[in-house]
Each structure stands twice: as structure tokens, then as C-alpha cells.
Amino acid sequence: MPAVIQLDNITKVYKVGDETIRALDGVNLEVGPNEYVAVMGTSGSGKSTLMTILGCLDRPTAGTYLLDGKLTTRMGSAALARVRNERIGFVFQSFELLPRFTALKNVELPLIYSRSGWWNRRKRAKAALETVGLGPRMRHRPNQLSGGQRQRVAIARALVARPAILLADEPTGNLDSATSDEILGLFDQLHTSGQTIILVTHEADVARHARRVIRMKDGKIRSDLGSQEDAARYGHGTPTTFAQDSTPKA
């Protein structure tokens, strides 16, 4: 099947005073339908910049990006906004929920601006909350929910527009270990149901849930392995070793 994501020689350059920083340096990447990918790397490796490019939150300096068969790198601002709204679901570490809105209202929000979903947004929002196990709590506001429940609301909001990809940036960073396991179990279920997922993480236990682990360093992809290959090659028995260095070992 055609790739959901296809990056060809993506470069992102920033100017800081007289210094030129190559945050991404010729990245090539394909992600197929229903893949579950973890992106890892130390601070400054380029993983966060890669996520902003994948999410169409920023434009590359050079290269091309095809999302679901559409060339995003030639789109105008309005077209990119539609892509972000309709084809990409975002899950953030800090939940990013509106405190005065109920869970249902928070999940409805992306559909208000959608060309295809605004008219039945209440029904779709309820279905998304049911999917993440929060049907009985849909009338609660964020301050009436636990951290894990708030993240489930955020995941439901990301799913409500039926996106081509789900992008998760450190989705368990603000959660305790037991709640993190619950959220990662939900991601596993979503992957089983057919959702394409890409998550950025520095935690070995989180990356183990993915079926493919990409390691970045100095703006480049240094390794791209299945999770079992990665476990054998880097030794997941020591999580600190797994997360420290994204350069493949001989």
C-alpha cells in the first residue's frame, strides 16, 4: 500500500545570529499505513523538529513531504491548516485541554472547523470518548478528571477527525507509571484497530510498545529498526543505555 508519510531529503536550517544550525540534515523516511513508530534521540538530535515537520506545524527549508499522497511542502497556509485539522491528530504531554469546557466540548473542537465533520460533531465526539473508555465522564471538566483521564480526552480529541496519523509528543511524560501503562495500552489498542501512530519519547519502556524504533542524532536518522531488533542491538535491559546514544553500535 502507498506510504502514509514520505519524506525526501528533508532539511531544516535555523539562523541564530551568525551561526547556522541544521536541525534536520537530509532526512528520508517512509511510514506505511498502520505502522507504530517511536522516534528517539538526545536533546538537540532533531526529533522535536522532525515532529513539527510531520505535523505541518513548520515548513522544511528544503526537501519534500507527502502526507497521505498529498504534497504538503507546496501548500499554502490555509491548505496546511486543513491538513492539520483533518489528517493529523496531536497528543501532547501537557494535555492542552480547555479548562472551562467539558470533555465532550473539548473533543468536539476540531470538528467545528472541519469541512466534513462539523454537522455531526456531537455524535462523533461521543463515539471518540467511548473509544478511549470515557463515555461515563464526558460531561466532566478537566479539573474533575485524573491525569490519565485527561490524556484520554486528549487522545479522543486527536482521533475525532479520523486522522491519517496520530502524532504523540511524550504522551506519558506527566503521568505516573501505572497510568502510563494504561495510556500505552490504549495506544496498543488503537494500533491494533488500524491507526498509524508516531510518538516521540526518550523513555525505553515507552519505545518498547512501538513496532519500529527510529534513532536520531545531529539532525540525521542514525538507525531505523524493528523494536525486537532494537532490543537485541541496544540492550533494553538497561533503559539508560537505550536512551543515551542514537549512533548505531558496530
FIVEXMAR-292866 format. One record per residue (C-alpha): residue number from 1; residue in three letters; x, y, z. Coordinates in nm, 2 decimals. Layout:
% residues N
(NUM; ALA; (X; Y; Z)),
...
% end
This chain:
% residues 250
(1; MET; (0.00; 0.00; 0.00)),
(2; PRO; (0.12; 0.36; -0.06)),
(3; ALA; (0.31; 0.52; 0.23)),
(4; VAL; (0.11; 0.75; 0.46)),
(5; ILE; (0.43; 0.96; 0.52)),
(6; GLN; (0.71; 1.01; 0.27)),
(7; LEU; (0.99; 1.24; 0.35)),
(8; ASP; (1.26; 1.30; 0.08)),
(9; ASN; (1.58; 1.48; 0.17)),
(10; ILE; (1.42; 1.70; 0.44)),
(11; THR; (1.64; 1.97; 0.57)),
(12; LYS; (1.56; 2.24; 0.83)),
(13; VAL; (1.81; 2.52; 0.89)),
(14; TYR; (1.78; 2.79; 1.15)),
(15; LYS; (1.99; 3.11; 1.17)),
(16; VAL; (2.09; 3.21; 1.53)),
(17; GLY; (2.30; 3.52; 1.50)),
(18; ASP; (2.59; 3.44; 1.28)),
(19; GLU; (2.55; 3.06; 1.34)),
(20; THR; (2.37; 2.82; 1.11)),
(21; ILE; (2.20; 2.53; 1.28)),
(22; ARG; (2.10; 2.23; 1.07)),
(23; ALA; (1.82; 2.09; 1.29)),
(24; LEU; (1.74; 1.83; 1.02)),
(25; ASP; (2.00; 1.73; 0.77)),
(26; GLY; (1.87; 1.53; 0.47)),
(27; VAL; (1.61; 1.31; 0.64)),
(28; ASN; (1.45; 1.04; 0.43)),
(29; LEU; (1.16; 0.85; 0.58)),
(30; GLU; (0.86; 0.64; 0.48)),
(31; VAL; (0.59; 0.53; 0.72)),
(32; GLY; (0.32; 0.29; 0.59)),
(33; PRO; (-0.04; 0.25; 0.70)),
(34; ASN; (-0.09; 0.11; 1.05)),
(35; GLU; (0.27; 0.14; 1.15)),
(36; TYR; (0.36; 0.22; 1.51)),
(37; VAL; (0.69; 0.42; 1.52)),
(38; ALA; (0.88; 0.56; 1.81)),
(39; VAL; (1.13; 0.84; 1.75)),
(40; MET; (1.42; 0.87; 2.00)),
(41; GLY; (1.73; 1.08; 2.05)),
(42; THR; (1.90; 1.30; 2.29)),
(43; SER; (1.83; 1.68; 2.33)),
(44; GLY; (1.93; 1.85; 2.00)),
(45; SER; (1.91; 1.53; 1.80)),
(46; GLY; (1.63; 1.67; 1.57)),
(47; LYS; (1.34; 1.46; 1.69)),
(48; SER; (1.13; 1.75; 1.80)),
(49; THR; (1.20; 1.94; 1.48)),
(50; LEU; (1.10; 1.62; 1.29)),
(51; MET; (0.77; 1.61; 1.48)),
(52; THR; (0.69; 1.97; 1.39)),
(53; ILE; (0.76; 1.90; 1.02)),
(54; LEU; (0.55; 1.58; 1.03)),
(55; GLY; (0.27; 1.77; 1.20)),
(56; CYS; (0.28; 2.05; 0.94)),
(57; LEU; (0.35; 2.30; 1.22)),
(58; ASP; (0.66; 2.42; 1.04)),
(59; ARG; (0.80; 2.40; 0.69)),
(60; PRO; (1.12; 2.24; 0.59)),
(61; THR; (1.40; 2.45; 0.44)),
(62; ALA; (1.44; 2.20; 0.16)),
(63; GLY; (1.30; 1.86; 0.06)),
(64; THR; (0.95; 1.72; 0.00)),
(65; TYR; (0.69; 1.58; 0.23)),
(66; LEU; (0.40; 1.37; 0.11)),
(67; LEU; (0.12; 1.31; 0.36)),
(68; ASP; (-0.14; 1.06; 0.26)),
(69; GLY; (-0.04; 1.12; -0.11)),
(70; LYS; (-0.06; 1.50; -0.08)),
(71; LEU; (0.25; 1.72; -0.13)),
(72; THR; (0.24; 1.94; 0.18)),
(73; THR; (0.56; 2.13; 0.10)),
(74; ARG; (0.38; 2.32; -0.17)),
(75; MET; (0.07; 2.40; 0.02)),
(76; GLY; (-0.04; 2.75; 0.13)),
(77; SER; (-0.12; 2.83; 0.49)),
(78; ALA; (-0.49; 2.77; 0.46)),
(79; ALA; (-0.44; 2.43; 0.30)),
(80; LEU; (-0.19; 2.33; 0.57)),
(81; ALA; (-0.43; 2.43; 0.84)),
(82; ARG; (-0.69; 2.20; 0.68)),
(83; VAL; (-0.44; 1.92; 0.68)),
(84; ARG; (-0.36; 1.97; 1.05)),
(85; ASN; (-0.72; 1.98; 1.13)),
(86; GLU; (-0.84; 1.68; 0.93)),
(87; ARG; (-0.54; 1.45; 0.86)),
(88; ILE; (-0.32; 1.48; 1.17)),
(89; GLY; (-0.41; 1.40; 1.54)),
(90; PHE; (-0.19; 1.56; 1.80)),
(91; VAL; (-0.14; 1.43; 2.16)),
(92; PHE; (0.08; 1.65; 2.39)),
(93; GLN; (0.25; 1.58; 2.72)),
(94; SER; (0.05; 1.87; 2.88)),
(95; PHE; (-0.29; 1.76; 2.75)),
(96; GLU; (-0.38; 2.11; 2.62)),
(97; LEU; (-0.75; 2.09; 2.73)),
(98; LEU; (-0.96; 2.40; 2.77)),
(99; PRO; (-1.04; 2.41; 3.15)),
(100; ARG; (-1.40; 2.56; 3.12)),
(101; PHE; (-1.51; 2.30; 2.86)),
(102; THR; (-1.64; 1.95; 2.94)),
(103; ALA; (-1.46; 1.65; 2.80)),
(104; LEU; (-1.73; 1.63; 2.52)),
(105; LYS; (-1.68; 2.00; 2.43)),
(106; ASN; (-1.30; 1.96; 2.42)),
(107; VAL; (-1.33; 1.66; 2.18)),
(108; GLU; (-1.58; 1.84; 1.96)),
(109; LEU; (-1.35; 2.14; 1.90)),
(110; PRO; (-1.15; 2.01; 1.60)),
(111; LEU; (-1.47; 1.93; 1.41)),
(112; ILE; (-1.61; 2.28; 1.44)),
(113; TYR; (-1.35; 2.39; 1.18)),
(114; SER; (-1.38; 2.07; 0.97)),
(115; ARG; (-1.55; 2.07; 0.64)),
(116; SER; (-1.67; 1.71; 0.67)),
(117; GLY; (-1.74; 1.67; 1.04)),
(118; TRP; (-1.90; 1.99; 1.18)),
(119; TRP; (-2.26; 1.88; 1.13)),
(120; ASN; (-2.24; 1.56; 1.33)),
(121; ARG; (-1.96; 1.66; 1.57)),
(122; ARG; (-2.16; 1.57; 1.89)),
(123; LYS; (-2.21; 1.21; 1.78)),
(124; ARG; (-1.85; 1.17; 1.66)),
(125; ALA; (-1.71; 1.32; 1.99)),
(126; LYS; (-1.92; 1.09; 2.20)),
(127; ALA; (-1.80; 0.79; 1.99)),
(128; ALA; (-1.44; 0.90; 2.03)),
(129; LEU; (-1.48; 0.93; 2.41)),
(130; GLU; (-1.64; 0.58; 2.42)),
(131; THR; (-1.34; 0.45; 2.22)),
(132; VAL; (-1.10; 0.57; 2.49)),
(133; GLY; (-1.32; 0.44; 2.78)),
(134; LEU; (-1.45; 0.78; 2.90)),
(135; GLY; (-1.82; 0.76; 2.79)),
(136; PRO; (-1.94; 0.80; 3.15)),
(137; ARG; (-1.72; 1.10; 3.21)),
(138; MET; (-1.79; 1.31; 2.90)),
(139; ARG; (-1.98; 1.58; 3.10)),
(140; HIS; (-1.69; 1.63; 3.34)),
(141; ARG; (-1.44; 1.92; 3.31)),
(142; PRO; (-1.07; 1.86; 3.31)),
(143; ASN; (-1.03; 1.96; 3.68)),
(144; GLN; (-1.27; 1.68; 3.76)),
(145; LEU; (-1.06; 1.42; 3.59)),
(146; SER; (-0.74; 1.24; 3.68)),
(147; GLY; (-0.42; 1.29; 3.47)),
(148; GLY; (-0.48; 0.96; 3.29)),
(149; GLN; (-0.84; 1.06; 3.21)),
(150; ARG; (-0.73; 1.40; 3.08)),
(151; GLN; (-0.49; 1.23; 2.85)),
(152; ARG; (-0.76; 1.00; 2.73)),
(153; VAL; (-0.97; 1.31; 2.65)),
(154; ALA; (-0.67; 1.45; 2.46)),
(155; ILE; (-0.64; 1.12; 2.26)),
(156; ALA; (-1.01; 1.12; 2.18)),
(157; ARG; (-0.98; 1.48; 2.06)),
(158; ALA; (-0.69; 1.37; 1.84)),
(159; LEU; (-0.89; 1.08; 1.70)),
(160; VAL; (-1.23; 1.25; 1.64)),
(161; ALA; (-1.14; 1.38; 1.29)),
(162; ARG; (-1.03; 1.03; 1.19)),
(163; PRO; (-0.67; 1.13; 1.10)),
(164; ALA; (-0.43; 0.96; 0.87)),
(165; ILE; (-0.17; 0.97; 1.15)),
(166; LEU; (-0.16; 1.02; 1.53)),
(167; LEU; (0.14; 1.22; 1.65)),
(168; ALA; (0.22; 1.19; 2.02)),
(169; ASP; (0.49; 1.40; 2.19)),
(170; GLU; (0.60; 1.25; 2.52)),
(171; PRO; (0.24; 1.14; 2.58)),
(172; THR; (0.32; 0.98; 2.92)),
(173; GLY; (0.56; 1.25; 3.05)),
(174; ASN; (0.32; 1.39; 3.31)),
(175; LEU; (0.18; 1.06; 3.43)),
(176; ASP; (0.28; 0.80; 3.69)),
(177; SER; (0.40; 0.46; 3.59)),
(178; ALA; (0.07; 0.28; 3.64)),
(179; THR; (-0.13; 0.55; 3.44)),
(180; SER; (0.14; 0.55; 3.17)),
(181; ASP; (0.09; 0.18; 3.13)),
(182; GLU; (-0.29; 0.24; 3.08)),
(183; ILE; (-0.23; 0.51; 2.82)),
(184; LEU; (0.03; 0.29; 2.63)),
(185; GLY; (-0.22; 0.00; 2.64)),
(186; LEU; (-0.47; 0.24; 2.47)),
(187; PHE; (-0.21; 0.32; 2.20)),
(188; ASP; (-0.16; -0.05; 2.15)),
(189; GLN; (-0.54; -0.10; 2.10)),
(190; LEU; (-0.55; 0.19; 1.86)),
(191; HIS; (-0.26; 0.04; 1.66)),
(192; THR; (-0.44; -0.30; 1.65)),
(193; SER; (-0.75; -0.13; 1.52)),
(194; GLY; (-0.55; 0.02; 1.23)),
(195; GLN; (-0.43; 0.36; 1.35)),
(196; THR; (-0.09; 0.49; 1.22)),
(197; ILE; (0.10; 0.62; 1.53)),
(198; ILE; (0.43; 0.81; 1.56)),
(199; LEU; (0.55; 0.91; 1.90)),
(200; VAL; (0.85; 1.10; 2.03)),
(201; THR; (0.99; 0.97; 2.35)),
(202; HIS; (1.31; 0.94; 2.55)),
(203; GLU; (1.19; 0.65; 2.76)),
(204; ALA; (1.28; 0.30; 2.67)),
(205; ASP; (0.97; 0.15; 2.83)),
(206; VAL; (0.75; 0.37; 2.60)),
(207; ALA; (0.95; 0.29; 2.29)),
(208; ARG; (0.91; -0.08; 2.35)),
(209; HIS; (0.54; -0.06; 2.27)),
(210; ALA; (0.62; 0.06; 1.91)),
(211; ARG; (0.69; -0.19; 1.63)),
(212; ARG; (0.97; 0.03; 1.49)),
(213; VAL; (1.22; 0.25; 1.66)),
(214; ILE; (1.40; 0.54; 1.48)),
(215; ARG; (1.70; 0.69; 1.65)),
(216; MET; (1.82; 1.04; 1.56)),
(217; LYS; (2.15; 1.23; 1.62)),
(218; ASP; (2.27; 1.56; 1.47)),
(219; GLY; (1.96; 1.60; 1.26)),
(220; LYS; (2.00; 1.26; 1.09)),
(221; ILE; (1.84; 0.92; 1.12)),
(222; ARG; (2.11; 0.70; 1.26)),
(223; SER; (1.92; 0.38; 1.29)),
(224; ASP; (1.57; 0.25; 1.19)),
(225; LEU; (1.49; -0.09; 1.34)),
(226; GLY; (1.20; -0.31; 1.44)),
(227; SER; (1.15; -0.30; 1.82)),
(228; GLN; (1.28; -0.65; 1.87)),
(229; GLU; (1.59; -0.58; 1.66)),
(230; ASP; (1.64; -0.26; 1.86)),
(231; ALA; (1.61; -0.45; 2.19)),
(232; ALA; (1.87; -0.70; 2.08)),
(233; ARG; (2.11; -0.44; 1.94)),
(234; TYR; (2.09; -0.19; 2.22)),
(235; GLY; (2.00; -0.40; 2.52)),
(236; HIS; (1.67; -0.29; 2.67)),
(237; GLY; (1.76; -0.44; 3.00)),
(238; THR; (1.93; -0.11; 3.08)),
(239; PRO; (1.70; 0.18; 2.98)),
(240; THR; (1.96; 0.45; 3.03)),
(241; THR; (2.19; 0.28; 2.78)),
(242; PHE; (1.90; 0.25; 2.54)),
(243; ALA; (1.82; 0.62; 2.55)),
(244; GLN; (2.16; 0.78; 2.56)),
(245; ASP; (2.32; 0.74; 2.22)),
(246; SER; (2.15; 0.73; 1.88)),
(247; THR; (2.46; 0.62; 1.69)),
(248; PRO; (2.44; 0.25; 1.58)),
(249; LYS; (2.70; 0.03; 1.75)),
(250; ALA; (2.92; -0.19; 1.55)),
% end
